[in-house]
Amino acid sequence: MKFSLYIAKRYLFSKSSNNTINIITLIAGIGVVIGTLALFIVLSGFSGLREFSIGFLNTSDPDIKISASKGKSFFYDSSFEEKLNLEKDIESFTKVIEERAFFEFHNKTHIAFIKGVDTNYTKVTKIDTTVYVGTWLTSEYSAGAVVGNGISNLLSIGVFDFLEPLKIYVPKPGNDYIINPKNAFNTIHTQPIGVFALTDEIDTKFTFVSLENAQELLSYESNQISAIEIKVSNIGNKESLINNLQSKFGSSFKIETREQLNAVFYKMLNTENLVSYLIFTLILIIALFNVIGAIIMMILDKRENLRTLYNLGATLKEIKHIFVLQGFLLTLIGLFIGLTIGIILVYLQNQFHFFMITPHLPYPVKLTQMNIITVIITILFLGYFASKIASSSISKKMVE
């Protein structure tokens, strides 16, 4: 092993008499550096985008949501509240009502969701921090509504426009035939007091009103709600808390985490990350053909030296191992340089924001240990495999 490593280092670091081989080896090394850098930057970029996107979900969605397994609502009583209060891992919880509704403002219409929330809602989510015009729901405006930026644009809604209310309609419950369309809907008149902006999907989906207004619109009783949303004090105990809650409330209720509520979104993120990794790994494999070519050229150039080594007692396996180690060392050096440059670039982007998505939003990148390990394992494995392929071209006939 020491003998093969010594010869491999001599072959790698000493210049060949054939300048073409030196150039091919340099190109192979640069290819490994660029491939390593590209793979690491892409993985760091997707890690940054993942964290950036999940940050929106952390703002708008609870850690845990409890809703009825069947039907759209259930009755919240003192025993239900007592079960929640006994869980020490629950930091706060809130009652909500969510339903699709028809919105009308100045003869413009839109179908979206109404979400009735109580005063604890801002302790569970941070949606109030996204209000950029007006204010969040307050007791001062009992009929107040906070609309999404998308809905505001579609309906041309401003805030504190007391001349025109935002009308919200939902069909009346029941199985009878509708004789008079005017009597087919429950209606409330609300006053837009704030506009929030988070993501395009959420901005065009939700309008927030007080829990009491939502109950009035849907003809719910005072203790009838759609769901309980929970903020967990210790996220590490979330699974244990879910098991406790499920055992307490039984199969009549479904308990979902933020990840389960956005399962499609998380699946999309994971799929995009995997596809990008596979694409850039394929590009890296193509780049490593340069390593194979460089080693084969070195084998041909050192053919006389190999015969001498063989005659001095070196086995064919040891001679092959020389070039496996040479290719591996070439890959290792390229990996170190490319990864070092990549880490520096990611750090500089986080500190100085060289690349911007908008004038005020830098492109998100994240330096993670997992990305570093993934790149190291990928490059070293592919480099070793390429070296094995190149060294297999050495035959006993060549060295005898």
C-alpha positions as CSV (number, residue, x, y, z in Angstrom):
1,M,0.0,0.0,0.0
2,K,2.8,2.5,0.9
3,F,4.7,1.5,-2.2
4,S,1.7,2.1,-4.5
5,L,0.8,5.4,-2.7
6,Y,4.4,6.6,-3.1
7,I,4.5,5.9,-6.8
8,A,1.0,7.3,-7.3
9,K,2.0,10.6,-5.7
10,R,5.2,10.8,-7.8
11,Y,3.2,10.3,-11.0
12,L,0.6,12.8,-10.0
13,F,2.8,15.7,-8.8
14,S,5.8,15.3,-11.1
15,K,5.5,16.7,-14.6
16,S,5.5,14.3,-17.5
17,S,7.9,14.6,-20.4
18,N,4.8,14.7,-22.6
19,N,3.2,18.1,-22.2
20,T,-0.1,16.9,-23.6
21,I,-0.5,14.6,-20.6
22,N,0.2,17.4,-18.2
23,I,-2.6,19.5,-19.9
24,I,-5.1,16.6,-19.9
25,T,-4.4,16.0,-16.2
26,L,-4.9,19.7,-15.4
27,I,-8.2,19.7,-17.3
28,A,-9.3,16.6,-15.4
29,G,-8.5,18.3,-12.1
30,I,-10.4,21.5,-13.1
31,G,-13.3,19.3,-14.2
32,V,-13.5,17.8,-10.7
33,V,-13.3,21.2,-9.1
34,I,-16.1,22.7,-11.2
35,G,-18.2,19.6,-10.8
36,T,-17.8,19.6,-7.0
37,L,-18.5,23.4,-6.8
38,A,-21.6,23.1,-9.0
39,L,-23.1,20.2,-7.0
40,F,-22.4,21.9,-3.7
41,I,-23.9,25.2,-4.8
42,V,-27.0,23.6,-6.1
43,L,-27.6,21.6,-2.9
44,S,-27.0,24.7,-0.8
45,G,-29.4,26.7,-3.0
46,F,-32.1,24.1,-2.6
47,S,-31.5,23.9,1.1
48,G,-31.9,27.7,1.3
49,L,-35.1,27.6,-0.8
50,R,-36.5,24.8,1.3
51,E,-35.9,26.7,4.5
52,F,-37.2,29.9,2.9
53,S,-40.4,28.2,1.7
54,I,-41.0,26.3,5.0
55,G,-40.6,29.7,6.8
56,F,-43.9,30.8,5.1
57,L,-45.6,27.6,6.4
58,N,-44.3,28.2,9.9
59,T,-45.9,31.7,9.7
60,S,-49.3,30.6,8.5
61,D,-49.8,27.0,9.8
62,P,-49.9,25.6,13.3
63,D,-47.6,22.9,14.6
64,I,-50.6,20.6,15.1
65,K,-54.2,20.8,14.0
66,I,-57.2,18.8,15.5
67,S,-60.3,18.5,13.3
68,A,-63.3,16.1,13.1
69,S,-62.7,12.9,11.1
70,K,-66.2,13.2,9.7
71,G,-68.1,16.4,8.9
72,K,-66.9,20.0,8.9
73,S,-67.4,20.9,12.5
74,F,-67.6,19.6,16.1
75,F,-68.6,21.0,19.5
76,Y,-66.0,22.3,21.8
77,D,-66.9,21.8,25.5
78,S,-65.3,22.0,28.9
79,S,-64.1,18.4,28.8
80,F,-62.4,19.0,25.5
81,E,-60.6,22.1,26.9
82,E,-59.6,20.2,30.0
83,K,-57.9,17.5,28.0
84,L,-55.9,20.1,26.2
85,N,-54.9,22.0,29.3
86,L,-53.5,18.8,30.9
87,E,-50.9,18.5,28.1
88,K,-47.8,20.3,29.3
89,D,-46.2,20.4,25.8
90,I,-49.0,22.6,24.5
91,E,-47.8,26.2,24.7
92,S,-51.1,27.7,23.3
93,F,-54.1,26.7,21.3
94,T,-56.8,28.5,19.3
95,K,-60.3,27.7,18.0
96,V,-60.9,28.3,14.3
97,I,-63.6,28.0,11.7
98,E,-62.8,27.5,8.0
99,E,-65.2,27.4,5.1
100,R,-65.4,28.3,1.4
101,A,-67.4,31.4,0.8
102,F,-68.4,33.9,-1.9
103,F,-67.1,37.4,-1.6
104,E,-68.5,40.6,-3.1
105,F,-67.1,44.1,-3.1
106,H,-68.2,47.0,-5.4
107,N,-69.9,44.5,-7.8
108,K,-66.6,42.4,-8.0
109,T,-66.8,38.8,-6.9
110,H,-64.3,36.1,-5.8
111,I,-64.6,32.6,-4.3
112,A,-62.2,31.9,-1.4
113,F,-62.1,30.8,2.2
114,I,-63.2,32.6,5.3
115,K,-61.3,31.8,8.4
116,G,-62.8,32.7,11.8
117,V,-60.3,33.0,14.6
118,D,-60.3,33.9,18.2
119,T,-57.9,36.2,20.2
120,N,-55.4,33.3,20.8
121,Y,-54.8,32.8,17.0
122,T,-51.7,35.1,17.0
123,K,-50.2,33.1,19.8
124,V,-50.3,30.0,17.6
125,T,-49.3,31.5,14.2
126,K,-47.5,34.6,13.2
127,I,-49.9,35.6,10.4
128,D,-50.5,39.0,12.0
129,T,-46.8,39.9,11.3
130,T,-47.6,39.8,7.6
131,V,-50.2,42.6,7.7
132,Y,-48.6,45.4,5.7
133,V,-51.6,47.8,5.4
134,G,-54.0,48.5,8.2
135,T,-54.2,46.3,11.3
136,W,-55.0,42.8,12.5
137,L,-58.4,41.9,14.0
138,T,-59.2,43.9,17.1
139,S,-62.2,44.2,19.4
140,E,-62.5,47.8,18.3
141,Y,-63.8,46.6,14.9
142,S,-66.2,43.8,15.7
143,A,-67.1,43.3,12.0
144,G,-63.5,43.7,10.9
145,A,-61.9,41.5,8.2
146,V,-58.2,41.0,7.2
147,V,-58.0,40.0,3.5
148,G,-55.1,38.5,1.6
149,N,-53.2,40.7,-0.8
150,G,-54.4,38.6,-3.8
151,I,-58.1,39.0,-2.8
152,S,-57.5,42.7,-2.2
153,N,-56.1,43.1,-5.8
154,L,-58.9,41.0,-7.4
155,L,-61.7,42.9,-5.6
156,S,-59.9,46.3,-5.4
157,I,-60.3,46.3,-1.6
158,G,-58.8,49.1,0.5
159,V,-58.9,49.4,4.2
160,F,-61.3,51.4,6.4
161,D,-63.6,52.0,3.4
162,F,-66.7,52.7,5.5
163,L,-68.8,53.5,2.4
164,E,-68.9,49.9,1.1
165,P,-68.8,46.7,3.1
166,L,-67.2,43.4,2.0
167,K,-70.1,41.1,1.7
168,I,-69.5,37.4,2.4
169,Y,-72.0,34.7,1.4
170,V,-72.3,31.0,2.1
171,P,-75.2,28.6,1.2
172,K,-77.7,28.0,4.0
173,P,-77.5,24.5,5.4
174,G,-80.4,22.1,4.6
175,N,-81.7,19.6,2.1
176,D,-84.7,21.4,0.8
177,Y,-85.1,22.7,-2.7
178,I,-84.2,26.4,-3.2
179,I,-87.4,28.3,-4.2
180,N,-86.1,31.9,-3.8
181,P,-82.4,32.3,-4.6
182,K,-82.3,35.5,-2.4
183,N,-83.0,33.3,0.7
184,A,-80.5,30.6,-0.2
185,F,-77.5,32.3,1.4
186,N,-76.4,33.5,4.8
187,T,-74.7,36.9,4.5
188,I,-72.5,39.0,6.7
189,H,-71.2,42.5,6.0
190,T,-67.6,43.0,7.1
191,Q,-65.2,46.0,7.2
192,P,-61.8,45.4,5.7
193,I,-59.3,46.7,8.3
194,G,-56.1,45.1,7.1
195,V,-54.3,43.4,4.1
196,F,-51.7,40.7,4.6
197,A,-49.1,39.3,2.1
198,L,-47.4,36.0,2.5
199,T,-47.6,33.7,-0.6
200,D,-49.7,34.0,-3.8
201,E,-51.6,30.8,-2.8
202,I,-52.4,32.0,0.7
203,D,-53.0,35.6,-0.4
204,T,-55.8,34.6,-2.8
205,K,-57.2,31.9,-0.5
206,F,-58.0,33.4,2.9
207,T,-59.9,36.2,4.6
208,F,-59.8,36.4,8.4
209,V,-62.7,37.4,10.5
210,S,-63.6,37.0,14.2
211,L,-64.8,33.6,15.3
212,E,-68.2,35.0,16.3
213,N,-68.7,36.5,12.8
214,A,-67.8,33.1,11.2
215,Q,-70.3,31.3,13.5
216,E,-73.0,33.8,12.5
217,L,-72.3,33.3,8.8
218,L,-72.4,29.5,9.0
219,S,-75.3,29.4,11.5
220,Y,-73.0,27.6,14.0
221,E,-73.7,27.5,17.7
222,S,-71.5,29.4,20.1
223,N,-69.4,26.3,20.9
224,Q,-69.3,24.9,17.4
225,I,-66.0,25.1,15.5
226,S,-64.0,23.6,12.6
227,A,-60.7,22.9,14.3
228,I,-58.3,23.4,17.1
229,E,-54.8,24.7,16.1
230,I,-51.9,24.1,18.5
231,K,-48.5,25.6,19.1
232,V,-46.1,23.1,20.7
233,S,-43.7,24.3,23.4
234,N,-41.1,21.6,22.8
235,I,-41.0,20.5,19.1
236,G,-38.9,17.5,20.1
237,N,-41.9,16.1,22.0
238,K,-44.3,16.6,19.2
239,E,-44.8,12.9,18.3
240,S,-45.4,12.0,21.9
241,L,-48.0,14.8,22.2
242,I,-49.8,13.6,19.0
243,N,-50.0,10.1,20.4
244,N,-51.4,11.4,23.7
245,L,-53.9,13.5,22.0
246,Q,-55.0,10.7,19.7
247,S,-55.5,8.4,22.6
248,K,-57.6,11.0,24.4
249,F,-59.8,12.1,21.6
250,G,-60.0,8.7,19.7
251,S,-60.8,8.0,16.1
252,S,-63.5,10.7,16.0
253,F,-60.8,13.3,15.5
254,K,-57.8,13.5,13.1
255,I,-54.6,15.0,14.4
256,E,-52.3,16.4,11.7
257,T,-48.8,18.0,11.8
258,R,-47.8,21.0,9.7
259,E,-46.0,18.5,7.4
260,Q,-49.1,16.4,7.0
261,L,-51.2,19.5,6.3
262,N,-48.8,20.4,3.5
263,A,-47.8,16.9,2.4
264,V,-47.9,17.7,-1.4
265,F,-45.7,20.8,-0.8
266,Y,-43.1,18.8,1.1
267,K,-43.1,16.0,-1.4
268,M,-42.6,18.5,-4.2
269,L,-39.6,20.0,-2.4
270,N,-38.0,16.6,-1.8
271,T,-38.6,15.5,-5.4
272,E,-37.0,18.7,-6.8
273,N,-34.0,18.3,-4.6
274,L,-33.5,14.7,-5.6
275,V,-33.9,15.4,-9.3
276,S,-31.4,18.3,-9.1
277,Y,-28.9,16.1,-7.3
278,L,-29.3,13.3,-9.9
279,I,-28.9,15.7,-12.8
280,F,-25.8,17.3,-11.5
281,T,-24.4,13.9,-10.5
282,L,-24.8,12.9,-14.1
283,I,-23.0,16.0,-15.2
284,L,-20.2,15.1,-12.7
285,I,-20.0,11.6,-14.1
286,I,-19.4,13.0,-17.6
287,A,-16.7,15.3,-16.2
288,L,-15.0,12.4,-14.5
289,F,-14.4,10.8,-17.9
290,N,-11.6,13.3,-18.1
291,V,-10.1,11.6,-15.1
292,I,-10.4,8.2,-16.8
293,G,-8.7,9.7,-19.9
294,A,-5.9,11.3,-18.0
295,I,-5.1,8.1,-16.1
296,I,-5.1,6.0,-19.3
297,M,-2.8,8.5,-21.0
298,M,-0.5,8.3,-18.0
299,I,-0.5,4.5,-18.1
300,L,0.5,4.6,-21.8
301,D,3.2,7.2,-21.0
302,K,4.7,5.2,-18.1
303,R,4.5,1.8,-19.9
304,E,8.3,1.3,-19.8
305,N,8.4,2.2,-16.1
306,L,5.6,-0.3,-15.4
307,R,7.7,-3.1,-17.0
308,T,10.6,-2.1,-14.8
309,L,8.4,-2.2,-11.7
310,Y,7.0,-5.6,-12.7
311,N,10.5,-7.0,-13.3
312,L,11.6,-5.8,-9.9
313,G,8.8,-7.8,-8.2
314,A,5.7,-5.6,-8.2
315,T,2.6,-7.6,-8.8
316,L,0.0,-6.7,-11.5
317,K,-2.5,-5.9,-8.7
318,E,0.0,-3.4,-7.1
319,I,0.6,-1.7,-10.4
320,K,-3.1,-1.3,-11.0
321,H,-3.5,0.0,-7.5
322,I,-0.9,2.8,-8.3
323,F,-3.2,4.3,-10.8
324,V,-6.4,3.8,-8.7
325,L,-4.6,5.8,-6.0
326,Q,-3.5,8.4,-8.5
327,G,-7.0,8.9,-9.8
328,F,-8.4,8.9,-6.3
329,L,-5.8,11.6,-5.2
330,L,-6.6,13.7,-8.2
331,T,-10.3,13.5,-7.3
332,L,-9.6,14.2,-3.6
333,I,-7.6,17.4,-4.5
334,G,-10.3,18.6,-6.9
335,L,-12.9,17.9,-4.2
336,F,-11.0,19.8,-1.5
337,I,-10.5,22.9,-3.8
338,G,-14.1,22.8,-5.2
339,L,-15.7,22.3,-1.8
340,T,-13.6,25.1,-0.2
341,I,-14.6,27.5,-2.9
342,G,-18.2,26.5,-2.6
343,I,-18.3,26.9,1.2
344,I,-16.7,30.4,0.9
345,L,-19.2,31.4,-1.8
346,V,-22.2,30.3,0.3
347,Y,-20.8,32.1,3.3
348,L,-20.3,35.3,1.3
349,Q,-23.8,35.1,-0.1
350,N,-25.3,34.8,3.3
351,Q,-23.2,37.7,4.6
352,F,-23.2,40.1,1.7
353,H,-26.1,39.1,-0.5
354,F,-24.4,39.3,-3.9
355,F,-27.3,37.6,-5.7
356,M,-30.7,39.1,-5.3
357,I,-34.2,37.7,-6.3
358,T,-35.7,41.2,-5.8
359,P,-34.1,44.4,-4.7
360,H,-34.9,43.5,-1.1
361,L,-34.7,39.7,-1.2
362,P,-31.4,37.9,-1.4
363,Y,-31.3,34.4,-3.0
364,P,-31.4,32.0,-0.1
365,V,-28.6,29.5,0.4
366,K,-27.9,27.4,3.5
367,L,-24.6,25.8,4.6
368,T,-25.4,22.4,6.0
369,Q,-23.3,19.5,7.2
370,M,-25.5,17.1,5.3
371,N,-24.8,18.8,2.0
372,I,-21.0,18.7,2.7
373,I,-21.1,15.0,3.5
374,T,-23.3,14.3,0.4
375,V,-20.8,16.0,-1.9
376,I,-17.8,14.3,-0.3
377,I,-19.3,10.8,-0.6
378,T,-20.6,11.4,-4.1
379,I,-17.3,12.8,-5.5
380,L,-15.0,10.2,-3.8
381,F,-17.2,7.3,-4.8
382,L,-17.4,8.4,-8.4
383,G,-13.7,9.3,-8.5
384,Y,-12.7,5.9,-7.1
385,F,-15.0,4.1,-9.6
386,A,-13.5,6.1,-12.5
387,S,-10.0,5.2,-11.4
388,K,-10.9,1.6,-11.2
389,I,-12.2,1.7,-14.7
390,A,-9.0,3.4,-16.0
391,S,-6.7,1.0,-14.2
392,S,-8.4,-2.1,-15.6
393,S,-6.8,-1.2,-18.9
394,I,-3.5,-2.5,-17.5
395,S,-2.9,-6.1,-18.6
396,K,-0.2,-8.6,-17.9
397,K,0.8,-8.5,-21.5
398,M,1.5,-4.7,-21.2
399,V,4.0,-5.1,-18.3
400,E,5.8,-8.2,-19.4
